[in-house]
Amino acid sequence: MARIIVLGGTGYAGGHIAAEAASRGHEVVSIARKPPVEKTDGVEYVEGSILDLDGIADQLEGADAVISTVAPRADMADAVPDALQALAERLTGTPTRLGVVGGAMGSLSAPGGPRLYDLGVPEEYKHEAEVGIASLELLQASEPGLDWFLVHPPKVFGSWEPGERTGSYRVGGDVVVEDSEGNSYISGADFAIAVVDEIEKGAHRRERFTVGY
């Protein structure tokens, strides 16, 4: 059993990850600035923020994995890279793995590139895409003592297309995952399976990977 901390654990990705981890018997702590409307059995809910690491230091201590699912929206729009950098520095040299949910736009469109971002991003999604890319770059530049992974969801991933749990997913390395018809999608529940599988198996050390159907 692992002790797993989910930052932003009441959001779409974070909520699914916390629920999946708890269903497997892991010790799960969901940290968010506001409590959820509905709570998941087996998940401990703590009010806190990635912006105040000292305030959640007791929760981070001894964790096997800390998963950041914090999105650069609203008052967090410009805060995520610096907050993630501070978190990465705090975990460097410890046995705690840092997992980050990135954006789809940082993944490659084909082996060798270009990135999805380089093919064009609608203006309303551009900032979030750029923060996701910056997050990947700071992890790649981190000290060797940080054990991290970043997972890119497919093109369609969010509460507007929640889908169902099928128990299946595919990993695409650096390349965005698409099906035979060019669709790029995964449900929140199956995305969470991929993340918790990575926590348990450690297949991607200091690297990113993509998932989808």
Z-matrix of the N, CA and C atoms (Angstrom, degrees):
N
C 1 1.464
C 2 1.522 1 109.62
N 3 1.312 2 116.27 1 133.63
C 4 1.463 3 121.31 2 179.94
C 5 1.523 4 110.49 3 -106.58
N 6 1.318 5 115.09 4 152.87
C 7 1.466 6 120.74 5 171.86
C 8 1.524 7 106.93 6 -95.60
N 9 1.317 8 116.29 7 115.93
C 10 1.465 9 122.42 8 -173.06
C 11 1.523 10 109.56 9 -119.33
N 12 1.320 11 115.89 10 125.17
C 13 1.457 12 122.31 11 176.71
C 14 1.515 13 108.31 12 -104.46
N 15 1.319 14 117.25 13 126.88
C 16 1.465 15 121.62 14 179.20
C 17 1.522 16 108.57 15 -113.40
N 18 1.321 17 116.22 16 110.11
C 19 1.461 18 121.44 17 177.20
C 20 1.518 19 108.86 18 -84.05
N 21 1.326 20 116.40 19 129.73
C 22 1.459 21 119.52 20 -170.82
C 23 1.518 22 110.30 21 76.90
N 24 1.318 23 114.88 22 32.31
C 25 1.459 24 121.13 23 -171.23
C 26 1.510 25 116.25 24 -73.42
N 27 1.335 26 118.30 25 -0.17
C 28 1.461 27 119.78 26 176.03
C 29 1.530 28 111.41 27 -106.00
N 30 1.345 29 116.92 28 2.02
C 31 1.461 30 120.78 29 177.46
C 32 1.515 31 111.38 30 -83.72
N 33 1.322 32 115.58 31 -172.23
C 34 1.467 33 120.37 32 -175.71
C 35 1.530 34 111.24 33 -63.48
N 36 1.321 35 117.84 34 -61.29
C 37 1.461 36 120.66 35 -179.20
C 38 1.524 37 110.70 36 -65.30
N 39 1.329 38 115.99 37 -47.34
C 40 1.456 39 119.68 38 -177.08
C 41 1.510 40 113.75 39 -61.60
N 42 1.317 41 116.51 40 -40.36
C 43 1.456 42 120.17 41 179.42
C 44 1.511 43 112.62 42 -63.43
N 45 1.336 44 115.60 43 -41.83
C 46 1.466 45 119.52 44 178.23
C 47 1.526 46 111.50 45 -66.89
N 48 1.336 47 116.81 46 -40.88
C 49 1.462 48 120.05 47 179.75
C 50 1.521 49 110.72 48 -64.41
N 51 1.321 50 117.27 49 -44.50
C 52 1.459 51 120.86 50 178.97
C 53 1.527 52 110.95 51 -60.62
N 54 1.323 53 116.69 52 -43.86
C 55 1.466 54 120.46 53 -178.89
C 56 1.525 55 111.54 54 -65.33
N 57 1.327 56 116.70 55 -42.74
C 58 1.469 57 119.90 56 179.84
C 59 1.521 58 111.00 57 -64.44
N 60 1.326 59 116.71 58 -44.23
C 61 1.455 60 120.05 59 -179.73
C 62 1.525 61 111.19 60 -63.44
N 63 1.324 62 116.97 61 -41.82
C 64 1.459 63 120.80 62 179.04
C 65 1.524 64 111.37 63 -64.54
N 66 1.328 65 116.28 64 -36.66
C 67 1.466 66 119.80 65 -179.08
C 68 1.521 67 112.10 66 -65.58
N 69 1.331 68 116.89 67 -20.38
C 70 1.464 69 121.43 68 178.89
C 71 1.528 70 111.93 69 -94.74
N 72 1.320 71 116.32 70 3.05
C 73 1.449 72 119.86 71 176.24
C 74 1.508 73 115.39 72 91.12
N 75 1.327 74 118.01 73 8.91
C 76 1.457 75 120.44 74 177.56
C 77 1.531 76 110.27 75 -75.50
N 78 1.312 77 115.62 76 157.33
C 79 1.465 78 121.62 77 173.17
C 80 1.527 79 107.08 78 -83.86
N 81 1.309 80 117.27 79 115.10
C 82 1.464 81 121.27 80 -171.46
C 83 1.524 82 110.50 81 -120.56
N 84 1.332 83 114.76 82 130.02
C 85 1.461 84 121.32 83 174.24
C 86 1.515 85 108.12 84 -119.74
N 87 1.314 86 115.98 85 121.91
C 88 1.463 87 122.50 86 177.46
C 89 1.522 88 107.96 87 -99.61
N 90 1.335 89 116.15 88 121.73
C 91 1.460 90 120.83 89 -179.71
C 92 1.525 91 109.64 90 -113.23
N 93 1.311 92 115.86 91 123.52
C 94 1.461 93 122.05 92 178.97
C 95 1.519 94 108.38 93 -153.44
N 96 1.324 95 115.29 94 162.65
C 97 1.464 96 118.96 95 -176.43
C 98 1.522 97 112.51 96 -76.07
N 99 1.327 98 116.93 97 -20.23
C 100 1.454 99 120.92 98 177.94
C 101 1.516 100 109.69 99 -131.09
N 102 1.327 101 118.12 100 143.28
C 103 1.468 102 119.94 101 178.35
C 104 1.526 103 110.00 102 -69.05
N 105 1.322 104 117.76 103 153.64
C 106 1.468 105 120.47 104 179.93
C 107 1.517 106 112.02 105 -74.74
N 108 1.308 107 116.29 106 157.76
C 109 1.461 108 120.96 107 175.14
C 110 1.524 109 109.66 108 -67.28
N 111 1.329 110 115.47 109 -42.53
C 112 1.463 111 120.78 110 177.73
C 113 1.525 112 108.92 111 -121.89
N 114 1.316 113 117.35 112 135.18
C 115 1.453 114 121.63 113 -178.56
C 116 1.524 115 110.95 114 -101.91
N 117 1.320 116 115.35 115 149.15
C 118 1.453 117 122.13 116 179.37
C 119 1.516 118 109.71 117 -98.72
N 120 1.306 119 116.73 118 132.55
C 121 1.461 120 120.91 119 177.92
C 122 1.525 121 110.13 120 -58.05
N 123 1.311 122 115.96 121 136.06
C 124 1.456 123 120.72 122 177.50
C 125 1.511 124 114.38 123 89.72
N 126 1.328 125 117.72 124 -2.02
C 127 1.461 126 121.96 125 178.97
C 128 1.523 127 109.06 126 -109.38
N 129 1.319 128 116.84 127 129.54
C 130 1.461 129 121.92 128 174.11
C 131 1.524 130 108.46 129 -90.86
N 132 1.310 131 116.83 130 129.39
C 133 1.463 132 121.27 131 -177.12
C 134 1.524 133 110.00 132 -106.20
N 135 1.330 134 115.13 133 126.17
C 136 1.456 135 122.16 134 -178.28
C 137 1.527 136 108.46 135 -126.67
N 138 1.322 137 116.17 136 133.65
C 139 1.459 138 119.70 137 176.08
C 140 1.525 139 108.99 138 -82.90
N 141 1.326 140 116.14 139 126.12
C 142 1.452 141 121.11 140 -178.19
C 143 1.506 142 109.64 141 -179.71
N 144 1.324 143 116.51 142 -178.56
C 145 1.461 144 120.62 143 -174.86
C 146 1.517 145 110.98 144 -148.52
N 147 1.313 146 116.09 145 148.30
C 148 1.457 147 121.96 146 173.35
C 149 1.525 148 110.82 147 -63.38
N 150 1.335 149 116.75 148 -18.31
C 151 1.457 150 121.43 149 178.63
C 152 1.526 151 112.41 150 -77.99
N 153 1.315 152 117.22 151 -11.86
C 154 1.468 153 122.12 152 -179.56
C 155 1.519 154 108.49 153 -129.88
N 156 1.320 155 116.35 154 74.76
C 157 1.457 156 120.50 155 -177.24
C 158 1.517 157 112.19 156 -65.65
N 159 1.327 158 117.15 157 -32.77
C 160 1.463 159 119.24 158 177.32
C 161 1.525 160 110.48 159 -63.43
N 162 1.320 161 115.88 160 -34.28
C 163 1.459 162 120.10 161 -178.69
C 164 1.514 163 113.82 162 -70.98
N 165 1.335 164 116.94 163 -20.72
C 166 1.465 165 120.19 164 179.03
C 167 1.530 166 111.27 165 -116.46
N 168 1.319 167 116.20 166 16.89
C 169 1.465 168 120.90 167 -176.39
C 170 1.516 169 112.29 168 -57.57
N 171 1.329 170 117.43 169 -38.36
C 172 1.471 171 120.69 170 -178.98
C 173 1.518 172 111.01 171 -63.74
N 174 1.330 173 116.94 172 -33.31
C 175 1.456 174 120.69 173 179.47
C 176 1.531 175 111.03 174 -74.22
N 177 1.328 176 116.50 175 -36.93
C 178 1.460 177 120.57 176 -178.55
C 179 1.524 178 111.74 177 -72.20
N 180 1.302 179 116.69 178 -29.46
C 181 1.466 180 121.61 179 -177.14
C 182 1.527 181 110.90 180 -60.93
N 183 1.322 182 116.04 181 123.75
C 184 1.457 183 120.75 182 176.38
C 185 1.516 184 115.29 183 79.84
N 186 1.325 185 117.73 184 6.48
C 187 1.463 186 119.94 185 179.53
C 188 1.526 187 110.16 186 -71.92
N 189 1.314 188 116.14 187 142.92
C 190 1.471 189 120.38 188 174.05
C 191 1.521 190 110.82 189 -79.36
N 192 1.330 191 116.38 190 -33.07
C 193 1.463 192 120.78 191 179.35
C 194 1.518 193 110.04 192 -148.91
N 195 1.316 194 115.68 193 139.20
C 196 1.462 195 122.67 194 172.26
C 197 1.512 196 106.65 195 -118.76
N 198 1.317 197 116.61 196 121.32
C 199 1.464 198 121.81 197 -176.50
C 200 1.517 199 109.35 198 -111.32
N 201 1.323 200 116.59 199 119.88
C 202 1.459 201 121.17 200 177.98
C 203 1.520 202 110.01 201 -96.04
N 204 1.321 203 115.18 202 119.16
C 205 1.463 204 120.90 203 176.92
C 206 1.527 205 110.47 204 -118.68
N 207 1.324 206 115.52 205 18.35
C 208 1.470 207 121.39 206 -174.87
C 209 1.522 208 110.25 207 -70.44
N 210 1.320 209 116.38 208 127.15
C 211 1.465 210 121.69 209 -178.35
C 212 1.523 211 110.74 210 -97.12
N 213 1.333 212 117.72 211 144.89
C 214 1.474 213 121.44 212 -179.56
C 215 1.523 214 111.93 213 -81.47
N 216 1.313 215 115.09 214 68.93
C 217 1.460 216 120.47 215 -178.15
C 218 1.525 217 109.75 216 -127.71
N 219 1.331 218 115.19 217 162.44
C 220 1.468 219 121.71 218 178.88
C 221 1.525 220 110.18 219 51.10
N 222 1.347 221 117.48 220 -129.88
C 223 1.460 222 118.99 221 -176.60
C 224 1.526 223 112.80 222 -75.19
N 225 1.334 224 117.46 223 -4.22
C 226 1.462 225 121.31 224 175.69
C 227 1.527 226 111.54 225 -96.86
N 228 1.307 227 117.68 226 5.16
C 229 1.466 228 121.92 227 -172.62
C 230 1.524 229 112.82 228 -53.82
N 231 1.336 230 117.02 229 -41.83
C 232 1.465 231 120.72 230 -176.35
C 233 1.522 232 112.92 231 -110.97
N 234 1.323 233 116.93 232 10.06
C 235 1.464 234 119.89 233 -172.02
C 236 1.521 235 114.48 234 -103.15
N 237 1.316 236 117.72 235 -16.10
C 238 1.462 237 119.95 236 -169.97
C 239 1.528 238 113.82 237 -64.50
N 240 1.348 239 120.61 238 -49.30
C 241 1.473 240 118.27 239 -177.24
C 242 1.524 241 113.90 240 -57.75
N 243 1.323 242 117.76 241 -46.14
C 244 1.466 243 120.12 242 179.82
C 245 1.524 244 111.34 243 -64.65
N 246 1.335 245 115.99 244 -39.57
C 247 1.461 246 119.43 245 179.45
C 248 1.524 247 110.93 246 -65.75
N 249 1.329 248 116.21 247 -41.16
C 250 1.458 249 119.93 248 178.83
C 251 1.522 250 111.17 249 -66.86
N 252 1.312 251 117.16 250 -37.71
C 253 1.459 252 121.10 251 177.17
C 254 1.526 253 110.43 252 -60.91
N 255 1.331 254 116.27 253 -44.92
C 256 1.460 255 120.14 254 179.34
C 257 1.526 256 111.14 255 -63.62
N 258 1.322 257 116.50 256 -39.21
C 259 1.463 258 120.34 257 178.64
C 260 1.522 259 110.50 258 -65.96
N 261 1.331 260 116.57 259 -42.72
C 262 1.460 261 120.87 260 179.61
C 263 1.525 262 110.63 261 -61.34
N 264 1.309 263 117.30 262 -42.16
C 265 1.462 264 120.97 263 179.83
C 266 1.527 265 110.87 264 -65.23
N 267 1.319 266 116.19 265 -37.30
C 268 1.471 267 119.71 266 -179.45
C 269 1.529 268 111.08 267 -67.17
N 270 1.317 269 116.78 268 -34.42
C 271 1.466 270 120.33 269 -176.27
C 272 1.524 271 113.31 270 -89.13
N 273 1.334 272 117.22 271 -12.69
C 274 1.462 273 120.36 272 179.23
C 275 1.524 274 110.45 273 -61.69
N 276 1.331 275 115.32 274 131.74
C 277 1.459 276 120.22 275 -179.80
C 278 1.510 277 114.32 276 86.85
N 279 1.326 278 116.40 277 0.68
C 280 1.461 279 120.95 278 176.96
C 281 1.526 280 108.71 279 -107.87
N 282 1.336 281 118.21 280 164.70
C 283 1.469 282 120.01 281 177.80
C 284 1.531 283 113.60 282 -79.25
N 285 1.321 284 117.32 283 0.64
C 286 1.462 285 121.03 284 -177.22
C 287 1.526 286 111.01 285 -76.86
N 288 1.318 287 116.80 286 129.20
C 289 1.463 288 121.53 287 175.86
C 290 1.525 289 109.38 288 -83.39
N 291 1.317 290 115.90 289 140.74
C 292 1.452 291 121.77 290 174.83
C 293 1.522 292 108.79 291 -106.80
N 294 1.317 293 116.01 292 119.86
C 295 1.456 294 121.03 293 175.87
C 296 1.515 295 109.87 294 -111.45
N 297 1.307 296 117.27 295 139.53
C 298 1.459 297 121.61 296 -177.77
C 299 1.521 298 109.46 297 -130.05
N 300 1.318 299 115.95 298 132.60
C 301 1.458 300 120.96 299 172.78
C 302 1.523 301 106.97 300 -87.87
N 303 1.311 302 116.36 301 111.68
C 304 1.455 303 121.72 302 179.87
C 305 1.521 304 110.68 303 -93.49
N 306 1.312 305 116.12 304 -172.35
C 307 1.454 306 120.78 305 177.25
C 308 1.515 307 110.96 306 -100.70
N 309 1.307 308 115.96 307 163.41
C 310 1.466 309 120.13 308 -179.95
C 311 1.519 310 112.22 309 -67.80
N 312 1.333 311 117.52 310 -30.56
C 313 1.454 312 120.67 311 -170.54
C 314 1.521 313 114.18 312 -68.02
N 315 1.315 314 118.07 313 -15.95
C 316 1.459 315 120.63 314 177.36
C 317 1.507 316 113.33 315 -83.47
N 318 1.332 317 117.63 316 -12.66
C 319 1.454 318 120.69 317 178.93
C 320 1.523 319 110.21 318 -77.35
N 321 1.318 320 116.40 319 161.97
C 322 1.457 321 121.22 320 -177.82
C 323 1.525 322 110.74 321 -84.71
N 324 1.331 323 115.65 322 148.37
C 325 1.466 324 120.48 323 178.02
C 326 1.520 325 111.76 324 -80.28
N 327 1.330 326 116.67 325 -22.31
C 328 1.460 327 123.64 326 179.92
C 329 1.523 328 107.24 327 -160.37
N 330 1.332 329 118.80 328 162.87
C 331 1.462 330 119.62 329 178.23
C 332 1.532 331 111.21 330 -54.43
N 333 1.311 332 116.92 331 127.00
C 334 1.445 333 121.04 332 -178.52
C 335 1.518 334 115.00 333 88.55
N 336 1.327 335 117.26 334 -7.51
C 337 1.466 336 121.25 335 176.68
C 338 1.509 337 112.50 336 102.43
N 339 1.340 338 115.77 337 -179.18
C 340 1.461 339 128.43 338 4.23
C 341 1.534 340 112.77 339 -78.67
N 342 1.326 341 114.42 340 174.12
C 343 1.453 342 119.21 341 174.10
C 344 1.523 343 109.83 342 -71.78
N 345 1.317 344 116.01 343 158.14
C 346 1.465 345 119.71 344 174.07
C 347 1.528 346 109.95 345 -58.50
N 348 1.312 347 116.65 346 -37.30
C 349 1.466 348 120.96 347 -179.79
C 350 1.524 349 110.97 348 -58.88
N 351 1.324 350 116.89 349 -38.67
C 352 1.461 351 121.35 350 -177.23
C 353 1.525 352 112.74 351 -70.63
N 354 1.320 353 116.40 352 -15.33
C 355 1.468 354 120.59 353 178.85
C 356 1.520 355 112.32 354 -88.65
N 357 1.340 356 115.93 355 -4.24
C 358 1.464 357 120.14 356 178.04
C 359 1.509 358 112.58 357 114.93
N 360 1.314 359 115.47 358 132.27
C 361 1.462 360 122.17 359 179.83
C 362 1.523 361 108.53 360 -130.73
N 363 1.336 362 118.63 361 131.67
C 364 1.472 363 119.85 362 175.48
C 365 1.517 364 110.84 363 -54.73
N 366 1.320 365 117.03 364 143.03
C 367 1.452 366 121.86 365 -173.33
C 368 1.527 367 112.56 366 -54.72
N 369 1.341 368 117.70 367 -36.20
C 370 1.457 369 120.39 368 -176.78
C 371 1.539 370 112.68 369 -69.58
N 372 1.333 371 117.16 370 -16.70
C 373 1.461 372 120.50 371 179.36
C 374 1.524 373 112.53 372 -108.53
N 375 1.319 374 116.99 373 -1.93
C 376 1.462 375 120.94 374 -171.68
C 377 1.518 376 112.60 375 -64.62
N 378 1.329 377 117.53 376 -44.95
C 379 1.466 378 119.69 377 -177.54
C 380 1.524 379 111.15 378 -62.59
N 381 1.313 380 116.49 379 -45.80
C 382 1.462 381 119.84 380 -179.45
C 383 1.520 382 110.83 381 -61.96
N 384 1.336 383 116.47 382 -39.16
C 385 1.458 384 120.61 383 177.74
C 386 1.523 385 110.99 384 -63.25
N 387 1.318 386 116.95 385 -42.07
C 388 1.462 387 121.02 386 -179.21
C 389 1.526 388 111.47 387 -66.76
N 390 1.322 389 117.70 388 -35.96
C 391 1.463 390 120.40 389 176.75
C 392 1.528 391 110.37 390 -66.43
N 393 1.324 392 116.81 391 -39.86
C 394 1.457 393 120.26 392 177.19
C 395 1.518 394 111.82 393 -60.97
N 396 1.324 395 116.60 394 -41.63
C 397 1.464 396 121.13 395 178.53
C 398 1.519 397 110.36 396 -67.11
N 399 1.327 398 117.38 397 -41.86
C 400 1.463 399 121.15 398 178.10
C 401 1.525 400 110.78 399 -62.35
N 402 1.317 401 116.75 400 -37.42
C 403 1.466 402 120.65 401 178.82
C 404 1.521 403 110.89 402 -63.04
N 405 1.326 404 116.07 403 -43.64
C 406 1.464 405 119.90 404 177.78
C 407 1.523 406 110.67 405 -62.31
N 408 1.310 407 116.86 406 -44.54
C 409 1.464 408 120.56 407 -177.42
C 410 1.523 409 112.34 408 -63.50
N 411 1.333 410 117.04 409 -38.52
C 412 1.469 411 117.94 410 -179.80
C 413 1.523 412 110.85 411 -71.16
N 414 1.318 413 117.23 412 -32.37
C 415 1.464 414 119.43 413 175.86
C 416 1.524 415 110.29 414 -68.16
N 417 1.320 416 117.11 415 -42.69
C 418 1.459 417 120.75 416 -179.96
C 419 1.526 418 111.75 417 -63.96
N 420 1.338 419 116.43 418 -27.83
C 421 1.460 420 121.25 419 179.78
C 422 1.525 421 112.69 420 -91.53
N 423 1.308 422 117.69 421 1.59
C 424 1.467 423 121.28 422 -175.68
C 425 1.524 424 111.69 423 -71.21
N 426 1.320 425 115.47 424 164.34
C 427 1.456 426 121.67 425 178.62
C 428 1.532 427 110.67 426 -65.93
N 429 1.335 428 117.21 427 148.73
C 430 1.470 429 120.47 428 -178.73
C 431 1.527 430 114.13 429 -57.55
N 432 1.330 431 116.34 430 -21.02
C 433 1.459 432 119.67 431 -179.19
C 434 1.509 433 114.81 432 -75.61
N 435 1.333 434 117.32 433 1.19
C 436 1.466 435 120.62 434 177.22
C 437 1.520 436 109.44 435 -101.04
N 438 1.319 437 116.53 436 121.17
C 439 1.467 438 122.11 437 176.52
C 440 1.524 439 107.46 438 -93.35
N 441 1.343 440 117.12 439 107.88
C 442 1.464 441 120.34 440 -174.37
C 443 1.524 442 111.62 441 -132.58
N 444 1.316 443 114.41 442 161.50
C 445 1.465 444 121.89 443 166.04
C 446 1.518 445 107.90 444 -146.77
N 447 1.314 446 116.13 445 152.04
C 448 1.464 447 122.62 446 174.37
C 449 1.518 448 107.78 447 -128.38
N 450 1.319 449 116.07 448 133.74
C 451 1.461 450 120.01 449 -179.63
C 452 1.525 451 109.57 450 -115.89
N 453 1.339 452 114.99 451 126.66
C 454 1.463 453 121.51 452 176.47
C 455 1.533 454 109.28 453 -91.66
N 456 1.310 455 118.76 454 124.11
C 457 1.461 456 119.54 455 171.13
C 458 1.523 457 109.60 456 -73.58
N 459 1.319 458 118.49 457 169.97
C 460 1.463 459 120.57 458 175.63
C 461 1.526 460 110.88 459 -75.45
N 462 1.324 461 115.90 460 -175.59
C 463 1.466 462 120.60 461 -175.57
C 464 1.521 463 112.52 462 -62.08
N 465 1.325 464 116.75 463 -39.58
C 466 1.462 465 120.95 464 -179.17
C 467 1.522 466 108.49 465 -107.34
N 468 1.329 467 115.06 466 108.99
C 469 1.462 468 120.79 467 -178.44
C 470 1.518 469 108.22 468 -158.90
N 471 1.328 470 116.49 469 114.88
C 472 1.455 471 119.25 470 -179.75
C 473 1.509 472 112.17 471 167.34
N 474 1.308 473 114.69 472 173.63
C 475 1.469 474 120.73 473 -175.99
C 476 1.521 475 112.81 474 -64.59
N 477 1.335 476 116.94 475 -19.35
C 478 1.466 477 120.04 476 178.47
C 479 1.533 478 112.20 477 -75.74
N 480 1.348 479 116.54 478 -15.48
C 481 1.468 480 122.13 479 176.97
C 482 1.524 481 108.25 480 -137.16
N 483 1.349 482 117.52 481 66.44
C 484 1.466 483 119.64 482 -171.63
C 485 1.523 484 114.70 483 -67.09
N 486 1.328 485 117.54 484 -34.77
C 487 1.457 486 120.55 485 179.54
C 488 1.513 487 113.08 486 64.93
N 489 1.327 488 115.14 487 -163.56
C 490 1.462 489 121.57 488 -177.11
C 491 1.523 490 110.42 489 -130.62
N 492 1.308 491 114.67 490 163.59
C 493 1.469 492 120.83 491 177.99
C 494 1.518 493 109.27 492 -80.33
N 495 1.325 494 116.63 493 118.79
C 496 1.462 495 121.09 494 176.85
C 497 1.522 496 111.75 495 -107.17
N 498 1.332 497 116.12 496 -18.71
C 499 1.452 498 120.39 497 -177.82
C 500 1.513 499 113.63 498 84.05
N 501 1.333 500 116.77 499 7.48
C 502 1.463 501 119.54 500 -177.42
C 503 1.525 502 111.34 501 -129.85
N 504 1.323 503 115.53 502 156.07
C 505 1.459 504 122.78 503 174.93
C 506 1.524 505 107.10 504 -167.13
N 507 1.320 506 116.52 505 166.25
C 508 1.463 507 122.06 506 174.51
C 509 1.523 508 109.51 507 -124.06
N 510 1.323 509 115.75 508 148.05
C 511 1.459 510 122.28 509 176.51
C 512 1.526 511 108.26 510 -104.51
N 513 1.340 512 116.58 511 134.92
C 514 1.458 513 120.24 512 -175.70
C 515 1.511 514 115.35 513 -115.78
N 516 1.327 515 117.92 514 14.06
C 517 1.458 516 118.82 515 -177.83
C 518 1.519 517 110.90 516 67.73
N 519 1.338 518 117.22 517 -124.76
C 520 1.457 519 121.54 518 178.17
C 521 1.528 520 112.56 519 -87.36
N 522 1.335 521 116.67 520 -12.59
C 523 1.465 522 121.72 521 -170.52
C 524 1.519 523 111.29 522 -97.43
N 525 1.330 524 116.65 523 136.50
C 526 1.451 525 121.88 524 178.89
C 527 1.529 526 109.88 525 -55.96
N 528 1.318 527 117.11 526 139.71
C 529 1.460 528 121.82 527 -177.73
C 530 1.523 529 109.85 528 -88.86
N 531 1.333 530 115.82 529 125.53
C 532 1.462 531 123.13 530 176.65
C 533 1.520 532 108.82 531 -129.48
N 534 1.335 533 116.41 532 153.34
C 535 1.453 534 118.87 533 175.06
C 536 1.525 535 110.00 534 -86.95
N 537 1.331 536 117.11 535 -174.74
C 538 1.463 537 121.31 536 -174.96
C 539 1.521 538 113.16 537 -65.09
N 540 1.338 539 116.65 538 -17.91
C 541 1.462 540 120.71 539 179.62
C 542 1.525 541 111.92 540 -101.37
N 543 1.316 542 116.39 541 6.13
C 544 1.465 543 120.19 542 177.91
C 545 1.513 544 114.71 543 87.66
N 546 1.324 545 117.01 544 5.35
C 547 1.460 546 119.86 545 178.21
C 548 1.530 547 109.65 546 -77.87
N 549 1.306 548 116.37 547 141.72
C 550 1.464 549 121.96 548 -178.74
C 551 1.519 550 107.84 549 -130.17
N 552 1.333 551 115.44 550 103.14
C 553 1.472 552 119.65 551 -168.95
C 554 1.519 553 109.80 552 -158.45
N 555 1.337 554 115.71 553 154.02
C 556 1.453 555 122.09 554 168.22
C 557 1.526 556 107.89 555 -157.53
N 558 1.315 557 115.99 556 147.57
C 559 1.465 558 119.84 557 176.81
C 560 1.522 559 109.87 558 -75.59
N 561 1.320 560 115.95 559 161.12
C 562 1.455 561 120.03 560 177.81
C 563 1.510 562 112.40 561 -61.59
N 564 1.327 563 116.45 562 -38.83
C 565 1.465 564 120.51 563 -178.07
C 566 1.520 565 111.78 564 -67.97
N 567 1.331 566 117.47 565 -40.86
C 568 1.458 567 119.57 566 -179.49
C 569 1.524 568 112.11 567 -75.10
N 570 1.325 569 117.00 568 -30.92
C 571 1.459 570 119.72 569 172.50
C 572 1.522 571 109.43 570 -60.80
N 573 1.316 572 116.41 571 -42.11
C 574 1.463 573 120.90 572 179.27
C 575 1.520 574 111.33 573 -63.01
N 576 1.317 575 117.84 574 -36.96
C 577 1.464 576 120.55 575 176.75
C 578 1.518 577 110.01 576 -58.53
N 579 1.341 578 116.52 577 -44.30
C 580 1.465 579 120.60 578 -179.70
C 581 1.522 580 111.33 579 -62.06
N 582 1.323 581 117.22 580 -41.01
C 583 1.464 582 120.89 581 -179.09
C 584 1.515 583 110.90 582 -67.49
N 585 1.322 584 117.80 583 -45.62
C 586 1.467 585 120.15 584 -178.66
C 587 1.530 586 110.38 585 -69.95
N 588 1.320 587 117.74 586 -34.11
C 589 1.472 588 119.81 587 173.57
C 590 1.526 589 110.21 588 -58.54
N 591 1.335 590 116.54 589 -42.00
C 592 1.462 591 120.32 590 179.44
C 593 1.525 592 111.26 591 -64.97
N 594 1.315 593 116.76 592 -40.42
C 595 1.465 594 119.75 593 177.21
C 596 1.533 595 110.20 594 -60.14
N 597 1.312 596 116.19 595 -42.28
C 598 1.460 597 120.70 596 -176.53
C 599 1.530 598 113.01 597 -74.92
N 600 1.338 599 116.99 598 -38.05
C 601 1.468 600 120.56 599 -171.51
C 602 1.529 601 113.59 600 -100.44
N 603 1.327 602 117.59 601 -25.78
C 604 1.465 603 119.91 602 179.49
C 605 1.509 604 113.81 603 60.89
N 606 1.323 605 117.15 604 44.27
C 607 1.467 606 120.82 605 -178.00
C 608 1.527 607 113.13 606 -76.09
N 609 1.327 608 117.77 607 -21.50
C 610 1.463 609 121.71 608 -176.51
C 611 1.533 610 109.31 609 -123.93
N 612 1.308 611 115.73 610 100.88
C 613 1.464 612 121.72 611 -179.06
C 614 1.521 613 109.52 612 -102.80
N 615 1.324 614 115.17 613 120.26
C 616 1.461 615 121.65 614 -178.55
C 617 1.527 616 111.55 615 54.21
N 618 1.335 617 115.42 616 45.57
C 619 1.454 618 120.29 617 176.13
C 620 1.520 619 110.72 618 -154.14
N 621 1.331 620 114.93 619 165.95
C 622 1.469 621 119.86 620 178.23
C 623 1.529 622 108.86 621 -104.18
N 624 1.336 623 114.56 622 162.35
C 625 1.456 624 119.83 623 174.63
C 626 1.522 625 109.07 624 -152.51
N 627 1.314 626 115.30 625 157.92
C 628 1.461 627 121.80 626 -179.61
C 629 1.516 628 109.33 627 -108.87
N 630 1.326 629 116.24 628 153.73
C 631 1.459 630 121.27 629 175.46
C 632 1.529 631 110.51 630 -136.33
N 633 1.295 632 116.11 631 159.56
C 634 1.469 633 123.04 632 177.79
C 635 1.510 634 108.16 633 171.75
N 636 1.315 635 116.61 634 -174.18
C 637 1.462 636 120.29 635 179.26
C 638 1.524 637 110.86 636 -90.15
